């Protein structure tokens, strides 16, 4: 009999399918649908940083900025060298009208990864 997670009878493979489906929902501009799927994955695997990062992106896309901020911050607690998470958190702060923390995280992203988009956003010349 396959191993199940919780009382839902879902298998680890089902959670992988949910994660992949959430990626597709986000790509097809259904961030709320992605969040719903990822909530179940994160309930069972709360330490899964990839799922949390995807959920943060979905929150951002759904303009749930406080939730996005919290999720990106949690990812950065676990992976302080994640340049994308710094960049995305900076974008979140920017959309919230919080330029000072945004600038700090744009610069951290650019310092960690010289991606041209990160470097432009960091505005080191300003």
N, C-alpha and C positions, 0 to 999 in steps of 0.2 A: 504494500500500500504506500503511495507517495506521501512524503512528509508535508504537513500542512501548517499554515501559520494562523494561529488564533482560531476563533470560533467560526470564521467565515469559510473555512475549508479551502482557502486559496493556497496554492503552492508557490515556492520561490520563482518558478518559471512564469507563473501568472503575473507576479510583480514585475518581472523583466518586460513582459508584454505590455503591462500598464505603463511602464516607464517609456517604452518606445512609442506607444500610442500617444502619450502626453507630448512627446517631441513632435509628433505629426500634428497634433491639435494646435500646438503653439505655432508651428510653421504655417498652418492654414488659418491662422488668426482667430483661434478659439482658446484664448488664455484661461478663461474660467473653466472650460472643460478640462484643460490640462491640469489646473490646480486640483480639481476634484479627484482625478486619477492619482495624482502625486500625493495627495493627503493620505490615501490608503497605503501607498508604498512607504511613506515616511512614518506612518503609525507603526508599521512592522519593523522598519529599518531606520530608526531615528538618526543613526550615525552616518547614513549614506549621503556623503557630500554632493555627489553628482545629482541626486534627486533633489536635494535642497537648493542647489544652484539653478536647476531647471525650474523649480517652483518659484524661486526669486525672480527669474526672468519672466515667468508667467504673471506673477503679481505686478511686475513693472509694466508689462504689456497691457494689463487690465487696469492700469492707473491706480492700483492699490499700493500706493507708494510707501506707506508706513510698514505694511507687511513685507514689501520688497526690501526696504531698508533693514528690517530685523533679520530677514533670511540671508541677505548678502553679508551682514555683520557676523552672523553665526558661521557662515562659510569661512570668513576671514579669521575668525577665532581658531578654526581648525587648520586653515591653510593660509597663513599670513603672507605667503609669497605668491598667491594667486592673482596675477596681474589683471585678468579679466574681471574677477570679483571686485577688485579695487576700482576699475574703470566703471563697471556697472553701478557700484555704490555711488560713485561720483556723479554719474548721470541721474541717479535717483535724487541725490541731494540737490542737484541743479534744477530738476523739475519741481522740487519743493521750495525753491527760492532760497537755498542755503549755500551761497557761493564759497564761503570759507572752508567748510569741510569738503565740499566738492573739489576745490583746488588741491587740497592736501591729497585726496585719493587719486585724482588725475595724475599728480606728480609721482605718487607711489607706483601707479600702474606703469607710467613711462620709465621709471627707474628700473622696474623689474623686467620690462619687455619693451624694447625700442620700436614697437609697432608704430608706424607713421600716424595712425589715428590717435593713439595714446599720446604721442609726442605733440601733435597739434593741440589736443585738448589740454595738455599740461601747461601750455603757454609759458615756457621757461623764460622767454624774452620779455614777459610783462611783469 
